[in-house]
């Protein structure tokens, strides 16, 4: 393994990433295939005849063929056919057919398929053997991962949902979390934009805290940070093609085994592993194009802009800047120049197999996504090696290791920049300024009119700099497993996550019209390094005494991580230097570091009596460096109870209700996502002081800024959960219903201190938020003859309320320039509601303005602002004092939906299959702040073409204010006219596939092949007027959701793919 990783890295260096990715992929692919084939030469090379097969060693084999079906005669594709006692086996094709050569005429064939009882058939010299498998309720008991172990799904009494690899494969996405959207009740997933590798917000059963609501991700036992950036997703380095299952632990009773990190739910990812059998080679590839998910409203063209500016300047008593707008024509189209068709491609090569004692799974992946906005991209190259090796009886070792190298640039679209953001700048760019101008030093056009906003040319910003952003990551673990006694297993696993990031940019000296770089070039060099390790030891005993079945697990864990960063920036009066050297005109270097550690003890007991009465109890004790000295350790208990009613003797189902289970649980877990060392007092170095008698000279000083609190601890989530699981008609119809009540107490808040203390603030665990809701899921599968189908649907309600803020009446979570607090946290309201003014349309006449000014009895005092006139917004006086001030604001919306839902299905007829998945959100509001910028009446930059219909006389408009370059009424202030219904229904995925018949494939050595066409974000139904209603979080802040401003447009993807197996 060490040699393989070393080879991968040296190969990358020699090929100078990222310019030769395809060549590297092919080179490593050839090595991987060669290694796999040489691992089992005898099975890899055979000469076949019509009835017998001759190995290279001369052994004569008998060829057997047949069909595997269910008890209704429907073919079972992918059923396993194995020669008993050997690794010789195959799988059925789409029509249920198989062909297998056996070495012994008296061999026994084993037929198996998930959800059906296995069957053994003696060959006895037969050349054709058909098998008909019978559905088995016992076999339908899937195994789910529950953290430090597994459980049969039928005996799970907590709230756990599993998603399989085949479901993930239907979404063309660089990350697996996007593929979960709409599939799991109680899990709300929203993208923070369409940028390649962009951030995604995942919320399990509501927003848990104002600090952090991200779930805990565990990949093959390795804890992976989810990050908090709206523009990037650290999970993008994980190859979703390698994932076998995703198990989501939703309730506190299920997550308590993870203690102080589990308050927001836990997502367990299990990657693929080798199975006993000859080497199996698969190659999956898809490629396609992307475009904005909605129609982009165009900005004003040059003529429209000039007319608008003339109106805006003359309304302010100034001269019109343009003499003949009609002569300007269309002008420059910056939006069309920057937003174009994006491209996406993914290549996955995997080889797996092994014997009873040695199994392996290896893969190579190359992913490339060129975004719809200029110079935005995400590239990833990854290699994975998973092995399981039985050294001798009772001793087993193995590993799960993945290395990836990624490169991306996101242009910072999505940062909710108020003015001139990465996307809004395309609307605000002056269309009378040409995109290219050969007279400038760079060849790009620049502003030339001092009266207009001097906005930088977006294309120059994207194309002029030289950038590099590379991330290397090694993620994985190695384990040792000992079985000294029957039922007793000791497991020790060492895990690590090592990441190194390099960010580089170089911008030469530039001058474009009235703008320039001050005669300086600029170089940025940043390094970010993180190192995580953990050591976990568990001892598990499973056994039965009569009808009493139990599994007991105890364990201990230690982990630590450290992070270091170095940032350097330098400017030079020459373009000669492209690296930071001595002689800079300006330079700055900063560094930062942090570290944290966690030590834990945990245990769990799982018990059932005769598979009827279920009990699971767990407890974990965590000690964290993040907690204050008075609360260094926390204990997190849980229990669940279940009753499988359908297993009782009195249960005599008539075939309608096949299985019925009632369950409930209680748990208490924590969140240590509160930042490092918050219990300590901080020093601020911005306290310079005079020393000595030299005038004007000061020395660097430092002083305490806030008050220490040794009692700081974890945030606590206490939850109880009740559920019902039922299946009908021999498992064809399934239903799950749940109710949960989660209370988040001890929420860490920043509390202001009295000025007389000389300090600013302190932190304390005083806040409380409550989330309650219902979750439902429904599934059905059926078919007849060559037609089969399955259907699923889910719905989740959410009721969120802030209960306590430590005595504070309100916390401003988000403020907007000129409007003050815009998103607030208030007791009695959902977390992060919108605050703003109420509008009453536009003033249509001067008489209406005068009447408003006289409301307070004095017509000389303005109702709103001096200079307010016809065509300006009229704000509502909420406090009744006859004037509109910043006190006249109230709650005007909430981003929290009433419910979310999803439904979809898979349909198969012979060789053709169709998959659909819908996702919907209902009852949420969106604060469309972007409109305040691109429909603004002030500021001399370009705007959306809807401004052409702005107020221009009584009755011309009651929603778009007049153009006025000085904006005396402050029409950009945020109000309820910007709050829109964010409900939507989306056809999230659509895929149509064709399975190539097995006979022509066998002639070229293939076992299966599938061609498909796939669409993502195909159709959207919504009343929202923006580009797309899917709006994530602002800077990862859990309390600031539903803000639509400067977002990278969501994308619609169409692709063609091919899956082949050998």
N, C-alpha and C positions, 0 to 999 in steps of 0.2 A: 504494500500500500504506500509505503514511504517513497519507493522508487517511482510509482505511478504519479503521485502528486508532484514530485520533483520534475518529472518529465513534462507534466502539463505546464508548469510555471516557466521552465526554460524555453519551451516551445513558444509560449506567448511572448516572452521577451524578445526572442529572435525574430519574430514576425511583426514586432512593433505595433502592438494593439493601438488603435482599433481599426487599422486599415486592411488587415488581411484575415478577417474573421472566417469567411467561407473556406479559405485554404486551410486554416487551422482546424476547422471542424472536420473537413474531409480527412486530413492527416490523422487526427486522433480517432476518427471513426474507423479508419482502416486498421489502426493498432488495436482498437477495442474488439472488432470482429475477429481479427486474427487470433487474439488472445483467447477469446471465447471458443472458437473452433478448435484450437489446439488443446483446450481443456478437456475435450472428450472426443478424440478423433474417431474412435470406433463408432459412436453414435452419429457423428456428423457426416460421415461418408458411407453411403450404401449404394449397391447396384440392385435395381428392382427388376423383377419379371412379373408376368401376369399373375402367377400363383405363389411364387416363392421369392425370397430376397436372399441375396448372397452378400455377406459382409466381406470386407477386404481380407479378413483372416480365413475365409472359406466356409464359415458356419452357415448352414442353410436355415432359412427362416420361412415361416408360413405367413402369408398376407391375409388379413381378415378385414372385412368391411361390413358396414351396416348402418342403421339409423337409430338414433335415440330420441324418444318422444315422451310426453307426459301421459297420464292415464286417459286423456281425451284424444290422444293421437296427434297433438300439436308438437312439431319439432322443437327440440331444446338446443339452441345454438350455444356453443361454449361449454357443453358438458364434458366432463373429464373421463377419459377411457385409459386405464392403466393396466399393464400386465402385473399381476399381484406378485409382490416380493422383489420387484425390480424398479428401476427408474425409467423404464421404457413406457412411454405413454403419448397421448395426443389429445386434441380437443375436437369436438364436432364443429362443422361449419355452420353457416346461417340456416341451412336446411336440415340440420341435425345429423348430417352424414359424417362418417369417419372412415379412415383406413389406417390399419396398424399391423406391422409385421412383428410376430412373436417368435421366440427362439425354441419354444417347446410346444409340440402339438397337443400336450395335455395341460397347457397353461390355463390359468383362471383370469378372466377379465373383470376388473372392478369399474363399474359405472357410477358416477356421482354428479350431482348438480345441486347448487344451493337451493334449499327449500324442499328437497326431495330425499327420500330414503335411499341410501346406497344399495347397489345390487351387484351380486357376483354371479358370473356365468362361466361354466367350464367350456373350454374350446372343443375338446374331444374331436379334433380333426375338422371342425366346421370352417368354412371359408366365409360364411355370411351369418352374422349374429346381430339381431335387433334387440333393443332393450326398451322396456316401457317402465319409467320410474313413477312412483306414487308419491304424491305430496305428503310430507311428514311435518306435523306440528312441531316436533322436537327439532327437526332440521331448520325450521323457519326461525328458530331462536338465534338471531344474530348475536355475535359477540361485540360488545361495545367497550371502548376504552374509558375507564373511570378515574384514571390517575393512579399511578403505581400499581396497575393491575387491570384486569378485564372482568366483565360480568356478562352473563346471558341477558339479552334484552328483556326476555320475559320475566326475569327476576329483578330487574332494576326498579327501585321504588323512588328514585329521584327524578329530576327533570333533565333528561339528556336526549339530544337529537343527533343523529348521524347523517352525514352526507358522503356518498360514495364517489369514487374516481370518475365513473362514467357521467355523473351529473356535472362535475367540474369541467369535463372535457367539452361541454357544449357552449362554453363561454370563452371567446378569444380575448384573454386578458393577461397582463404580465403578473398579476397577483391572484391568489386564490380567494381572498376575501370578497372581491367583486363578484365572483361566481356564486356566492351564497345569497345574493340579493333576491328576495322574494321566495326563497325555498324553506326558510326556517321560521316558525312562529316565535314571536318574542325577540327576534333579532332584526334590528333596523339598521340597514346599511345605506349610506349615502356618500356619493363621490364629491370631492371638493373641487372638481373641475375635470376637464378632459385631457389635461396635459399628460404625456407619456410618463408612466410611473408616478402619477400624482397621488396625493393623499386621499385616504378613504376613512370615513368615520364609521365605526362599528359600535352600536349600542345594544347591550343585552338587557332587556326589561327596563328601558328608560335611561335617562341621564341621572347618574348616581351622585355626582358631586360637582361643585364648581371648580375643583382642582384637576381631577382626572377621572374620566369615565371609560377608559380603554380597557378591554378585557386582557387577561393574561394569555399569552400565546406560548404553547409548549410543543416543540417539534422533536419527535423521537426522544422525549425526555429532557430536551434542552430548552430552557426558558429564553424566549426571544423578545427583546423590547419592541413595542409597537410604535414608538415615536409620537410626536405631538405636532408635527408640521403639516399644514394644509397643502403644501406644494410637493411634498415628497413622502414616500412610503418605504420604510426600511424593509418591509416584507417583500419588496420587489426583487430582492436578490434570491428569494426562494423560488425554485422552479416548480410551478404547479403541476407539471406533467409527472413529477415523481411522487405525487401524493396518492395514497391508497384510500384513506378515509379521514374525515374531519368529524370529531365528536365534540359537541358544544355542551358544556355543563352550565346550566342556566340558574339553578336555584342554589341558595347558600348551603343546603344540606349536601349537595353533590360537590360543591367547590371547597368545602371546609378543609379537605385534605391538603389544600394549598394555602390555608391560613391567612396571613397578613397581606397576601397579594391577590386575593380572590374575590373581592367585593364587587367587581364589575363583570363577573363571569369568567370562565376559562374555556379556551379553544385548544383542543388537543389534536395535533396533526400527526398522523402516522404515515410514513413514506413506504413505498413498495419494497418488498423483499423477495428473494428468490424462492421458488418452489421446486420440489423434487421432480426431476425430469431432465430430458435432454435440453441443450441450449435453445432458448427461445429468443429470436431476434425480432424486434419491432422497430419500424421507422414511421414516424408521424410528421407530417409537414402541412402547413397551411400558409397561405398568403392572401392579402387582400388590400382594400383601400378604405380610407376613412374620410368623412366629411362632417361638417357641423350638424348636430342633431336637429336643429331647426333652421328656418330661414333667417339669416342675419339681416335685420333692418338696416338699410344703407344710410351712411352719413349724407349730409347735404353735399351736393356737387358745388363746383366753384361759383356758378351763377347764383344758386340758392344761398350759398354762404354770403356772397357779396350783398345780396338784397337784404338778408337778415342783419348783417352788420350795419348797413346803412340805416335801417330802422332803429337798431339798438343805439347807434351813436347820436342820431338826430333826436331820439327820445330823451337823451341825456343832455341835449343842448349843444352838441358838438357837431363838427363837420362830418359829412358822410365820407368814408375812406375810399369808396369806389365810384368812379364816374359813369362807367358803362358795364354793369354786371352781365348783361346779355353777351357781351363780347368775350367773356371768359370761358364760356362753354362748360364742359364737364370738369375740366381740371384734373388734378391728381387723385387717384383712387388708392389711398393707403391701405384701406381694409382689404381690397382685392389683391393688393401686392403682397400682403403679409399672410393672409389666410387662404390656404390652398388645399389641395387633396393630400391627405396623409397616407402613409403606407405601413403595413404591418406584415411581418413574417416570423415563422417559428419552425425550427427543425429540432426533432427529438429522436435520438437513436438510443435504444436500450437493449441490453442483453441480460438474460436471467436464466437461472436453472440451478442444477446441483444434484447432489446425492443425499442420502439420509443424513450423512455426517457433515456435509459441506454444501452450503447454499449461498448464492450470490445474486445481487442485482446491481448492474452498472448502467450508467446513462451519460450521454452527452447532450447538451442543449445549447442552441443559439437562438436568441430572440432579438428582433430589431423592429423598432417602432419609430418612424419618422412622423412627427406630429403635424397637425393641420396648420400650426403657426410656424413661421419661418424660424429655422435654427433650433427647434425644440425636438428632442429625441430621447429615446431610452434604448440602450443596447445591453445585452447580458450574455455572457458565456459561462456555462456551468458544467461541472462534472460531479457525479455522485457515485459512491461505492458503498454498498451495504452488504455485509456478510454475516453469516451465522455458522459457527463451526463447533462440532462436538469433538472434543479432543479425545476423551475417553468417557466411559460410562459415568455420568454424574458431573462432568466438567464441560462447560460450554463457554466459548468466548465469541465475541463478534463486535461489529462496529457499524455506525451510521455516520458517514463523512461526506461533506459536500463542500466544494470550492467554487466560488463564483467571482467573476470580474465584471463589473458594470460600469457604464458610462452614460451620463445623462445631462441634459440642460433643459430647464423649465421656464426660463425668462421671467420668473417671479409673477406670472399672471396668477391671480387668485389671492394676492396679498391685500385685497380690499383697499388699494390705494385711492385716496379721495380724489386727487386730480392727477392726470397724466399717468395712470397705471398702465401696465403692459398691454391690456386689451382696450381700455377706454381711450388710450392715447391714439388708437387708430380712428376713433370718431372725432377726437379733438385736434388732430393734425390739420394744418391749414391747407385746403385743397388748391389754393392759388399758388402754393409753393411747389415747384416741380420735384418729383422724387429724385431725379438725377440732374446734376448741374456740373458740366465739365469745367466751369470756372473756379470751383472750390478745390481745396487741397485734397479732398477725399473723393470727389466726383458725385457726392450726394448734395441734394438741394437743402437750403436752410432759409430761415425767416429773414425778410428784408424790410418789413414795415414795423416801425417802432410802436405804432398804435395797436398792433395785434399781439396776441400772446406769442411769446417766442418759444415755441415747442420744438423739441429735438426731433429730427427725422427718424421715425421708427426703424426704417431699413438700415440706416447707418448704425443705430444702436445694436442691431442684431448681427449685421454682416461685417462690420469693421473690426471688432475685437477678435482675437484668437483665444479660444477657450479650451480647457480640458478639465473634466471632472470624472475621476476614476475611483472606483471603490473595489478593493479586494477583500474577500470575506471567506473565512474558514469556519464552518459550523458543523459540529458533530459530537459524537461520543464513542467511547469504547467500553465494553462491559465484560464482566466475568460472572458466570452463573454456576453455582454449586448445588447439587442435589444429594446431600449425604444420606437422607432417609426418604422413603416414599412419602410424597406429599409435602416435604420440607424443602424450600428453595431459598438460598441466599444469593442475592444479586448485589454487585457493586458496579457502579457506573461513574466514569469520569467524563465530564462534558466541558466543552469550550466553545466560545464564540469570539473570534478575533477579526477585527475590522480595521482596515487602513484606508483612509480617504485622502485623495490629493486633488486640490482645486487650484487651477491656474488660469489667469487671464492676462492678456496683454492688449492694450489699446494705444495705437500710435497717436502722435500729435495730429489734431484735426481742427479745421476751421470751415464752418458752413454758414454762410450768411452772417447774421449778427451773433451767432453763437460760435464758441471756440473752446478749446481745452486749456486756454491760458498758456499756450506754447509748451505744454508738458505732455509727455507720454505717461502711461500708468501701468504698473505691473502689480499683480496680486498673487501671492503664494500662500496657501493655507494647507495645514496638515491636521487631520483629525484621526486619532488612534484610540481604539477601545479594546479592552481585554476582559473577558468574563470566563470564570471557571466555576465548576461545582463538582462536589463529590457526594454521591448519594449511596447509602447502603440500606437495603431492605431485607427482612426475613419474613417469609410467607409460609404459612402452614394451611393446607386445605385437607379436609377429611370429612368423614361421615360416620355417625353412630346411629345405626338403624335408619330412621327417617329424618334424623337431624343432620343437616349439611351446613358446613361452616368454612369460612376462609378468614384467617387472621393475619394481619400485616402490621409489622412494626418497623420503624426506620428512623434514620437520622440523615440530616443534610447540612452541608456547609457550602457556602458560595461567597464569592467576592467579585467585584468588578472595579475597573479603573478607567478613567477617561482623561486624555490629554489633547490639547489643541495648541497650535502655534499659528498665528496670523501675522503676515508681513505684507506691507504695502509701500511702494516707492514710486516717485515721479521723477522724470528726467527731462532735461531740455533738449533731448535728442532722441531719435528713433533707433539708435544703434543698439542699445541694450534691450534684450528680451528676457534677461534674468536679472534678479536683484543683485547689484554690485555696489561698491563704494562710489561716492560722488553724487548721491541723489539730492535733488533740490528739496524734496520733501520725503520723509519716510516715517513709518510707524510700525512698531512690532509689539504685539501683545501675546500673552499666553494664559492658559487657564487649565485647571485640572480638578478632578473630583474622584472620589472613591467611596465605595459602600460595601457592606458585608451583611450576611444573614446566616444565622445558625438555627437549626430546627430539629425538633423531635416530633414524630407523628405516629398515629396508629389507626387502624380501622378493623372492625369486625363485621363480616357479612354472614348472616345466618338465615336459613329457611328451614321450615318443617314441611317435609313432603312436597316441596315446591308450591305450598299453599300460603303459608304465613311468612312474611318477609321482614327482616330487620337489618338495617345497616346503621352502625354508629361509628363516628370518626372524631378524632381530636388532634389538634396540632398546636405546638408551642413554638412561637417564633421570637427570636431576639434579633433586633435590627440596629445598625449603626445610625439609622434615621431617627430613632426614638430618643426622647430625653432620658437622662439618668434615673429619673423617678418612675419611668414606665418603659424600661428597656425590653421587657418580655411581655408577650400577650398570648393568651390561650383562646383557641377557637374550636368550640364543640359543635356537633351536629348529630341528628339522628333522622332516620326515615322508617316508616312502617308501610307494609303493603299486604294486601289480601287478594289472592287469585281466586276469586269466587268460582270461576269455572272449573277449578280443580276439586271442588267439594263433591262428596258422594251424592249429596242431594241434587246436584246440578245435572239435569237431564235435558241437555239442549236438543232441540228438534232440527238442528242444522242451521238455524238462523244466527244465533249468537255462539260463535265458536270459542271465544276467549273473552274473559272479563276480569279486569284488575282494578282495584281501588288502592290509592296510595296517598300518602301525605308525609310531610317532613318539616323540620325546623332546623335552622342553623344560624350560626353567628360567625361572620368572617370579617376580615379587615382589608384596608387599603393603605399600603405604605408609600403610595405615589404622592408624597407630600413635599418632595424635595429633600436635599441632604442638609443635615445640621440646622434645621429650622429652629431648633431649641436654643441655639446660641445667639448672643448679641452680635450684630454686625458692625464693622468699622467702616466709616466713609472717609476716603482720603481727600475729599474736596474741602478741606479746612486749612487753607494756607494761613500762616501767621507771620507777623513781623518779628525779626530777631536781630538784635544789635541796633545801631544807630544809623544804618545806611538807608536813606530815603528811597522808597519805591521798590525795595527788595524784600521779598517774602520767602519763607521756607515752607516746604511741603509738610502738612500736618494731617493728623487723623483724629477722629473722635467717634464715640459711640453714637450710633444712629437709632437703634431700637433697644428694647428691653428683652433680656433673655427669659426663657420659660422652660425650666427643667421638666415640666409635666407634659410636654408635647408628646403625642403618641399617634397611633394609627387611627384612621377613620373606621367606624364600626358599622357593618351592615347586618341587620337582624331580619330574617325572612322566614315566613312560613308559607307552605305551598301544598295545595290539594289537587289531585288529579285522578282522571279516569281513563283507562285504556281499554278499548274493546275491538274485537274483530268479528266479522259476520261472514256467513256463507263460506265456511272453510278458508277464511283468511282473505277472501277476495275484496272485502270492504273493511277498512280500518278507520277508527276514530279515536282521537285524543282530545280531552278537554282539561284545562287547568285554570286555577285561580291562584294568584300570588299576592303577597303583601310584604313589601320590602321597605324597611325604615333605615335611613342612613343617618346615624348620630355621630357626635364627636367630629363633625366636619371642621377642618382646619380653616380658620378665618383670620384675616389681618384686621386687628383692632387699633384704631387711632388712640393716641395718648394725649393727655392734657398738655398744653403748651408749657405750663410751668415746670414740667418734668425735664425739659430740655431734650427730650427724645421724641421720635416721630410715631412709632408704632410698636406693637408686639403681636404675637400669634398665639392662638388658643383653640382648643377643640371644643367649639360651642355651637356649631350649626347643625341643622337637621333638615333632611329632605325625605319625603315619603313617595314611593311609587307603588301603585296597585294596578292590576289588570287581569284580563282574561285572555286565554290563548286556545285556539281550536285548530285542529288539523284533520283532514279527511283524505282518504286514499281509496282508489278502486282499481282493480286489474281484472281483465277478462279477455275473451277472444273466442274465435271459432275457426277451425281449419287453419288457413294460412294467414288469417287476420288476428292480431293480438294488440292490446292497448292497455295503458294504465293512465290514471288521472289522479291528480293531487291538488289540494287547495288548503290554504291556511289563512287565519285572521287573528289579529292581536289588537287588543284595546290597551290604552295607557291613560292613567290618571295620575298626574304628577303635581306635587304641591310642596312649596317651601314652608316649613313649619316654624323654624327659629333661626335667627341670625345673630344670636348672642346679645339680644337687646337692641340691635340696630334696626332701624325702620327700612333701610334700603341700602343696597350696594350697587354702584354704577359699574356694570360689566363691560360696557362699550360706549364710547363717546364719539360724536361726530362734529367736525369743525363747524362752528356757528350754531349748532343745535344742542350742545351739551350732552348730557346723559341720554342715550338712545336705547340701550338695552339695560334693563335693571333687574335686580333680584329682590323680590319683596315677599315677606311672609303672607301666606294665603293665596299666592299666585304660582303658576308653573315656573320652573327655573328658566330665567332669561326671557322675560316678556318685553315687548316693544313699547317704548314711551315716546310720545310726540304730541303735536298739536292736532286739533280738529279743524278741518277746512270747511268753509261754506261757499265753495266755488270762487269765482273771480269778481272783483268790483267791475261793474259794467259801465258806470257813469261817474262823473265827478260828484254828482248829487249824492250817490250812495256813499262815497268816501266822506263827504262833509257830514252826512247823517251819522256815520259811525264815529267821527271825531267828536260829535256833540253828545254822545251817549253819557259821558260822565258829567255833563252839565257845562262843560267848558269847550267850545268849538275850537279853541286855539291849541288845545293839547291833543296830540295825535292819538288816534285809537290804536294804531300799530307803530308806524314809523314816520318820521318826517320824509316827505317825498313820495309817500304811498299814493298811487294814482289808479285810474281805470286800467284794467288788465292785470292788476296784481292780485295775489291770493288774499282772501279775507279769512282771517283766523277767528275761531270762536273764543269768546271771553268766558272761560270756564269758571273763574272765581267771582264773576259778577261785579268787578270793581270798575268797569267801564273802560279798561285798557287791556291790551294783550301784551303780556311779558313772558319770560321764561317760566313763570309759575303756572301758566295756563297750558299745562301738559297733563296727559293722563295715559293709562294703558290703552293701546290701540291695536294690539294683536299679540299672538303667541305662535312660536314656531313648532310647538308640540302638537303632533297630530292626534285626532280622536282615535283613529285606528289605522293600521296598515294591513295589507293583504297580498296574497299571491296565489296564482293558480296556473296549472299547466298540464301537459300530457305528452305521452309518447305513443306513437301509432306505427304499427309495422304490418306490412302486407308483402309476403314473400320476400323479395330482396330489397324492398324499398322501405325506408323508415322516415318518420316525421316527428320532430320535437318542437314544442312551444312552451314558453314560460312568460307569464305576465306578472307584473308587480305594480301595486298601487298604494297611494297614500291619500288619506282623507282628513280634512278638518284643520290643516295647518296653514299658517300665514307666512308670507314672504315679504320682507321689507326690501322693496326694489329701490335701493339707494342709487343704483346706477342711473336711474332716470333723473335724479336731482342734478347729475353732472351733464348728461348728454341731452337733457331738455332744459338746461339752466338758462335763465333770461340774462344773467350777467356774464362776465368774462368773455373776452374777445377771442375765443377759440371756436372751432367747428363743433357741430352737434348732430344729433340724429335728424334724419329727414322729416320726422314727425313735427319738428319745430316749424316747418313750412306752414302748418295749420295753427300757429300760435295766435293769440288774441290780437286783433288789428281793428278794433272798433266794437261798439256794443253789439252783443249777440253773436260775434264770430267764434268765440270759444269760451267755455266755462271750466276748462281744465288745464290748458297750456298757457302760462302767463306771457305777457307782452315782452318783446325784446327790449332790454334797457341795459346798456353796458355797465352802468354803475350799480344797478340793482338796489335802489334805496329801500325797497320793501323786504329785502332778504328772502326772495322767493325760493332760494335753495334750502331754507330751513325744512327739516323733515317733519312730515305730518301724515295723517291717515290716508291722504291721496296716493301715497306710495306703498301702502300695505295692500297686498293682493292675495287672493285665494291661491294657495300653493298646492291644492289637491291635484293629483294626476293619476292616470292609468297608463302603463307602458307595456308594449310587447317587447320584453327585455331580450329574449332570444328566439330565433327561428332557425331550424336546421333541417335540411332534407338530405338523406343519404341513400346510397345504393351499394349493396354488398355484392361484389363480383362472385359469380358461381365458382365452386371449388374446383371443378374439373379443369377449366383452362388454367387455373392458378397452379395446380399440381405439376403441370408440364414445365413450369419455370421455377419450381422449388418453393412457391409461396403456399402458406397455409390459409391465409385470409387477406382480403383487400377490401377497403371501403372508400368510396369517393363521396364527398359531401359539399354542399353549399350552405353557408351559415351567415345569418344576419344578427346584429346586436344593436339594441336601441332602435328597433325597426319603426315603430309607430308610437306616438304619444298623444294622449287626449288630455287637455288641460285648458283652463281659462287664464293662466298666467301669461302676461304680455311680454315677458323677457324671452331670451333665447331658449332657456330650459328651466323647468321647475325643480330639478334635483340640485339642491343647494346644501353644502356641507357646513363645516364649522369654520369660524374665523380664527386662524392661527392655532387650531387645535383646542380652542377654549370651549369646554363643555357647555358653558353658560351663554355662548354667543353663537347661535345657530339661526339659519334662515335669512342671513344678510346677503343680498344679491348685489355685488359691486365688484367690478373689474375681475370677473371670473373667466378663466380659460373655457371656451365653449365645450360642452359635452359633445362627444363624437358618435356618429353612426358608422358601424363597421360592416362591410360585406367581404366575405372571404371564401376561398375554395380550398378544400383540404383533402389529404390522402393519408389513410392508415393502412400499413401493410405489415404482415407477419410472416416469418420464415421458420 
